[in-house]
Every structure is written in structure tokens, then in C-alpha cells.
């Protein structure tokens, strides 16, 4: 299972990007097999890496369909194979260490 952070920035569209974020989020909001967590600067996805990569491509197309001519996409992938690691487990691990 992979955990992927994604950020898409439409260039030349002014300082507010919420319209474009919403277009991308609509692609994955109810996508079976992919868990998502919207954050202030990145969206984090959890699931099968191939499915996530396909979803990211569709998200990027959704942003282009709003009339954008250029999109910068940043992708960070944590693909751990030695054990199952979820978004919640990663947060819980750090929070437990903070409580020590």
C-alpha cells in the first residue's frame, strides 16, 4: 500500500487556487480503493500505487478542463513493502513519540 502526497498548482490563474483544487478533488472524493485526506497544501492519498497514479492523471486533466494552460504537479510517494503503513498509523507513531 502506498501513501502519496500530491499538490497541483495552475500557473497564471491568480492567487486563489481553491477552484482548481476542488476540480481535482472531485475526481477522487468517492473513489473506491483510495483513501484521501485534504490538507491545506497537499492532498494525501492511500491505496494501490497504480490506482493512485491513474487517479492523479485524471485529477490533472480535471484541472486542465477548467481552462488552465499549465499545471505544476508535485508528487511524493511513500511505498513501503515491509509492513502495512496507513496515514493514521504514521500519525499515531509520531503522536506517541510526542507524548513520551
Backbone as CSV, one residue per row, in Angstrom:
resi,resn,N_x,N_y,N_z,CA_x,CA_y,CA_z,C_x,C_y,C_z
1,UNK,0.850,-1.174,0.000,0.000,0.000,0.000,0.893,1.233,0.000
2,UNK,0.512,2.215,-0.771,1.283,3.451,-0.891,0.542,4.604,-0.231
3,UNK,1.321,5.548,0.242,0.796,6.820,0.724,1.435,7.886,-0.158
4,UNK,0.600,8.705,-0.769,1.081,9.660,-1.771,0.555,11.053,-1.450
5,UNK,1.471,12.012,-1.421,1.084,13.411,-1.250,1.142,14.082,-2.611
6,UNK,0.093,14.821,-2.947,0.020,15.458,-4.256,-0.394,16.913,-4.109
7,UNK,0.234,17.749,-4.928,-0.059,19.175,-4.959,-0.063,19.603,-6.420
8,UNK,-1.128,20.269,-6.850,-1.217,20.774,-8.223,-1.378,22.279,-8.177
9,UNK,-0.554,22.963,-8.952,-0.592,24.424,-8.989,-0.837,24.874,-10.425
10,UNK,-1.987,25.493,-10.686,-2.230,26.046,-12.018,-1.476,27.374,-12.144
11,UNK,-0.718,27.529,-13.203,0.054,28.762,-13.378,-0.740,29.811,-14.126
12,UNK,-0.544,31.058,-13.730,-1.155,32.178,-14.421,-2.630,32.374,-14.155
13,UNK,-3.145,31.794,-13.064,-4.580,31.874,-12.812,-4.914,32.735,-11.592
14,UNK,-3.962,33.503,-11.102,-4.222,34.375,-9.966,-3.861,33.722,-8.648
15,UNK,-4.043,34.452,-7.548,-3.581,33.956,-6.249,-4.469,32.882,-5.612
16,UNK,-5.729,32.803,-5.954,-6.613,31.808,-5.348,-6.685,30.563,-6.223
17,UNK,-6.483,29.404,-5.602,-6.489,28.158,-6.377,-7.574,27.183,-5.927
18,UNK,-8.454,27.596,-5.020,-9.448,26.663,-4.484,-10.347,26.072,-5.569
19,UNK,-10.655,26.841,-6.595,-11.487,26.347,-7.695,-10.818,25.153,-8.380
20,UNK,-9.517,25.218,-8.534,-8.772,24.172,-9.232,-8.542,22.967,-8.318
21,UNK,-8.324,23.233,-7.037,-8.215,22.149,-6.063,-9.526,21.366,-6.026
22,UNK,-10.645,22.086,-6.011,-11.957,21.425,-5.985,-12.159,20.563,-7.230
23,UNK,-11.723,21.032,-8.385,-11.861,20.248,-9.621,-11.082,18.944,-9.512
24,UNK,-9.882,19.011,-8.964,-9.065,17.807,-8.793,-9.664,16.882,-7.742
25,UNK,-10.131,17.445,-6.639,-10.695,16.644,-5.545,-11.948,15.894,-5.982
26,UNK,-12.750,16.490,-6.856,-13.971,15.826,-7.321,-13.679,14.499,-8.004
27,UNK,-12.490,14.368,-8.572,-12.100,13.124,-9.235,-11.955,11.989,-8.228
28,UNK,-11.499,12.295,-7.015,-11.166,11.234,-6.066,-12.026,11.214,-4.814
29,UNK,-12.945,12.143,-4.679,-13.691,12.273,-3.432,-14.399,10.982,-3.015
30,UNK,-14.918,10.237,-3.931,-15.600,8.971,-3.622,-14.997,7.809,-4.392
31,UNK,-13.720,7.883,-4.661,-13.049,6.843,-5.449,-12.855,5.590,-4.609
32,UNK,-13.455,4.473,-5.009,-13.273,3.239,-4.230,-11.810,2.800,-4.267
33,UNK,-11.333,2.334,-3.127,-9.966,1.820,-3.066,-8.910,2.864,-2.755
34,UNK,-9.279,4.141,-2.802,-8.325,5.198,-2.484,-8.884,6.028,-1.337
35,UNK,-8.136,6.041,-0.256,-8.499,6.889,0.878,-7.813,8.238,0.658
36,UNK,-8.512,9.324,0.977,-7.924,10.645,0.764,-8.087,11.519,1.985
37,UNK,-7.127,12.409,2.142,-7.183,13.399,3.211,-6.740,14.733,2.621
38,UNK,-7.671,15.679,2.565,-7.376,17.005,2.047,-6.669,17.811,3.117
39,UNK,-5.567,18.423,2.765,-4.824,19.280,3.678,-4.716,20.681,3.101
40,UNK,-4.156,21.616,3.851,-4.079,22.998,3.382,-3.127,23.203,2.214
41,UNK,-2.155,22.284,2.033,-1.196,22.459,0.947,-1.046,21.233,0.052
42,UNK,-1.417,20.072,0.553,-1.319,18.821,-0.197,-2.566,17.996,0.068
43,UNK,-2.890,17.113,-0.858,-3.865,16.059,-0.619,-3.061,14.780,-0.458
44,UNK,-3.388,13.993,0.555,-2.708,12.727,0.774,-3.650,11.601,0.376
45,UNK,-3.121,10.677,-0.419,-3.887,9.531,-0.904,-3.256,8.251,-0.378
46,UNK,-4.098,7.245,-0.119,-3.618,5.961,0.386,-4.312,4.855,-0.387
47,UNK,-3.524,3.896,-0.872,-4.092,2.772,-1.606,-3.077,2.146,-2.528
48,UNK,-3.570,1.437,-3.517,-2.726,0.792,-4.515,-2.044,1.863,-5.370
49,UNK,-0.735,1.768,-5.526,0.019,2.804,-6.224,-0.435,2.983,-7.673
50,UNK,-0.706,1.897,-8.377,-1.158,2.017,-9.768,-2.478,2.776,-9.858
51,UNK,-3.394,2.479,-8.939,-4.681,3.186,-8.933,-4.500,4.658,-8.596
52,UNK,-3.603,4.946,-7.670,-3.351,6.337,-7.300,-2.740,7.106,-8.458
53,UNK,-1.775,6.520,-9.140,-1.137,7.198,-10.282,-2.176,7.501,-11.364
54,UNK,-3.065,6.561,-11.636,-4.130,6.788,-12.614,-5.041,7.919,-12.154
55,UNK,-5.380,7.923,-10.868,-6.242,8.981,-10.322,-5.568,10.343,-10.426
56,UNK,-4.264,10.393,-10.168,-3.527,11.659,-10.272,-3.583,12.186,-11.705
57,UNK,-3.438,11.304,-12.647,-3.516,11.724,-14.063,-4.891,12.314,-14.363
58,UNK,-5.941,11.675,-13.851,-7.302,12.181,-14.052,-7.516,13.507,-13.318
59,UNK,-6.923,13.647,-12.138,-7.014,14.903,-11.400,-6.378,16.044,-12.200
60,UNK,-5.219,15.761,-12.755,-4.523,16.781,-13.552,-5.365,17.181,-14.759
61,UNK,-5.978,16.220,-15.414,-6.839,16.524,-16.564,-8.033,17.373,-16.140
62,UNK,-8.582,17.080,-14.957,-9.717,17.865,-14.457,-9.322,19.325,-14.262
63,UNK,-8.110,19.556,-13.805,-7.638,20.941,-13.647,-7.489,21.598,-15.015
64,UNK,-6.933,20.884,-15.982,-6.812,21.439,-17.337,-8.182,21.761,-17.937
65,UNK,-9.177,20.942,-17.621,-10.520,21.160,-18.167,-11.171,22.446,-17.654
66,UNK,-10.613,23.063,-16.624,-11.137,24.343,-16.129,-10.640,25.514,-16.966
67,UNK,-9.771,25.241,-17.938,-9.253,26.307,-18.791,-7.809,26.670,-18.536
68,UNK,-7.153,25.945,-17.646,-5.743,26.188,-17.328,-4.874,25.693,-18.478
69,UNK,-3.803,26.435,-18.771,-2.870,26.030,-19.827,-1.620,25.332,-19.297
70,UNK,-1.345,25.508,-17.992,-0.137,24.906,-17.424,-0.393,24.551,-15.962
71,UNK,0.015,23.328,-15.586,-0.141,22.847,-14.216,1.189,22.252,-13.757
72,UNK,1.642,22.694,-12.597,2.822,22.099,-11.976,2.318,21.117,-10.920
73,UNK,2.704,19.854,-11.047,2.256,18.809,-10.136,3.448,18.262,-9.362
74,UNK,3.316,18.253,-8.038,4.338,17.690,-7.161,3.762,16.434,-6.528
75,UNK,4.518,15.337,-6.613,4.074,14.056,-6.078,5.169,13.498,-5.171
76,UNK,4.776,13.114,-3.954,5.681,12.451,-3.015,5.085,11.086,-2.716
77,UNK,5.870,10.021,-2.919,5.366,8.658,-2.756,6.108,7.947,-1.630
78,UNK,5.350,7.381,-0.698,5.885,6.502,0.336,5.288,5.122,0.053
79,UNK,6.076,4.253,-0.559,5.618,2.915,-0.946,6.377,1.904,-0.101
80,UNK,5.836,1.591,1.045,6.505,0.707,1.999,6.085,-0.730,1.763
81,UNK,7.059,-1.637,1.660,6.768,-3.031,1.357,7.001,-3.978,2.528
82,UNK,7.671,-3.507,3.586,7.990,-4.420,4.693,6.835,-4.597,5.668
83,UNK,5.906,-3.633,5.710,4.727,-3.776,6.552,3.667,-2.795,6.067
84,UNK,2.439,-3.076,6.451,1.344,-2.180,6.095,1.490,-0.896,6.902
85,UNK,1.434,0.225,6.219,1.528,1.524,6.892,0.426,2.422,6.342
86,UNK,-0.441,2.867,7.229,-1.519,3.754,6.801,-1.209,5.181,7.232
87,UNK,-1.965,6.125,6.694,-1.807,7.517,7.096,-2.003,7.650,8.598
88,UNK,-3.047,7.014,9.128,-3.375,7.113,10.545,-2.271,6.501,11.402
89,UNK,-1.726,5.374,10.974,-0.656,4.737,11.737,0.602,5.604,11.779
90,UNK,0.905,6.256,10.686,2.073,7.144,10.667,1.883,8.305,11.633
91,UNK,0.686,8.895,11.638,0.404,9.994,12.558,0.428,9.516,14.007
92,UNK,-0.149,8.348,14.257,-0.179,7.806,15.611,1.233,7.553,16.132
93,UNK,2.115,7.095,15.285,3.501,6.828,15.679,4.188,8.121,16.132
94,UNK,4.019,9.182,15.371,4.638,10.457,15.742,3.993,11.012,17.005
95,UNK,2.661,10.958,17.093,1.963,11.459,18.275,2.363,10.716,19.541
96,UNK,2.602,9.406,19.433,3.033,8.629,20.595,4.403,9.085,21.072
97,UNK,5.265,9.394,20.135,6.602,9.871,20.499,6.549,11.279,21.092
98,UNK,5.611,12.074,20.647,5.445,13.412,21.219,4.975,13.338,22.663
99,UNK,4.214,12.305,22.986,3.655,12.148,24.324,4.681,11.591,25.320
100,UNK,5.804,11.101,24.831,6.821,10.500,25.717,7.505,11.568,26.546
